[in-house]
Amino acid sequence: MFLLVGPATNLATVLTVGKMLGKGAAALYVVMIAVFSLVFGAALDAAVDAWQIDLHMEHAHGFVPPWVSVAGGVLLGLYLLHALGRWVYRKWPRGKAASRHSAHHM
């Protein structure tokens, strides 16, 4: 059930809440995460039972159409290339500033 609130339960978030709002607010934050995860987990279990959803699949390969998987892979690849290109562009020396920068380090 706690997988429903996983991103909210990391230590950094709890410490940030404690630092910004105080220890009492951080404690309340953790308690509310626990309570709501149990409530929503129970609601999800009830919905699965009510809608008679079979959660015991051998493989989920057929769950998503192949074109969606390919499109997602292509988009992820393009995003990674874009991020890599931006990183290289920022690190790569350019123009007069680059020649001055390299002269200082010799």
C-alpha positions as a printed Julia matrix, in Angstrom:
106×3 Matrix{Float64}:
   0.0     0.0     0.0
   2.87    2.37    0.67
   3.85    2.16   -3.0
   0.97    4.58   -3.63
   2.8     7.33   -1.74
   6.41    6.32   -2.4
   7.67    9.69   -3.69
   6.29   11.47   -0.64
   8.02    9.2     1.85
  11.68    9.89    1.18
  13.87   11.21    3.98
  14.84   14.38    2.14
  11.2    15.47    1.84
  10.47   14.75    5.5
  13.59   16.66    6.6
  12.67   19.6     4.36
   9.16   19.74    5.81
  10.66   19.58    9.31
  13.13   22.36    8.56
  10.58   24.66    6.93
   7.5    23.98    9.05
   8.84   22.43   12.26
   9.04   18.99   13.81
   5.34   18.86   14.6
   4.42   19.48   10.97
   6.92   16.83    9.84
   5.41   14.31   12.25
   1.9    15.17   11.07
   3.12   14.86    7.46
   4.42   11.32    8.07
   1.27   10.28    9.96
  -0.99   11.66    7.2
   1.05    9.84    4.54
   0.6     6.59    6.48
  -3.13    7.14    7.05
  -3.91    8.16    3.48
  -1.82    5.35    2.0
  -3.77    2.82    4.07
  -7.11    4.4     3.16
  -6.35    4.64   -0.55
  -4.77    1.18   -0.57
  -7.93   -0.28    0.95
 -10.03    1.65   -1.59
  -7.89    0.29   -4.42
  -8.27   -3.26   -3.08
 -12.05   -2.77   -2.89
 -12.17   -1.41   -6.45
 -10.14   -4.38   -7.75
 -12.54   -6.77   -6.02
 -15.66   -4.87   -7.15
 -14.54   -4.7   -10.79
 -13.19   -8.27  -10.68
  -9.81   -7.27  -12.13
  -7.38  -10.17  -12.52
  -4.01   -9.03  -11.18
  -2.3   -12.4   -11.63
  -0.86  -12.02  -15.11
   2.08  -14.1   -16.27
   3.46  -11.33  -18.49
   2.2    -7.84  -19.21
   3.76   -7.61  -22.68
   0.37   -7.56  -24.39
  -1.01   -4.91  -22.05
   0.48   -2.0   -24.02
   0.33   -1.98  -27.84
   3.78   -2.41  -29.43
   3.64    0.98  -31.17
   3.23    2.7   -27.79
   6.33    0.94  -26.46
   8.35    1.9   -29.55
   7.12    5.5   -29.47
   7.98    5.76  -25.77
  11.46    4.37  -26.41
  12.04    6.81  -29.27
  10.84    9.77  -27.19
  13.02    8.74  -24.26
  16.01    8.37  -26.59
  15.42   11.81  -28.1
  15.09   13.35  -24.65
  18.34   11.74  -23.51
  20.14   12.92  -26.67
  18.83   16.44  -26.11
  19.99   16.44  -22.49
  23.4    15.09  -23.49
  23.69   17.72  -26.24
  22.9    20.53  -23.79
  25.46   19.19  -21.32
  28.17   18.95  -24.01
  27.32   22.43  -25.31
  27.75   23.91  -21.81
  31.04   22.08  -21.21
  32.58   22.62  -24.66
  34.88   25.69  -24.89
  33.79   28.26  -27.52
  35.29   31.35  -29.18
  37.52   33.99  -27.58
  36.4    33.15  -24.07
  37.54   29.58  -24.61
  41.02   30.61  -25.76
  41.4    32.91  -22.72
  40.14   30.15  -20.46
  42.64   27.62  -21.83
  45.5    30.2   -21.61
  44.84   30.68  -17.89
  45.17   26.97  -17.21
  48.55   26.5   -18.94
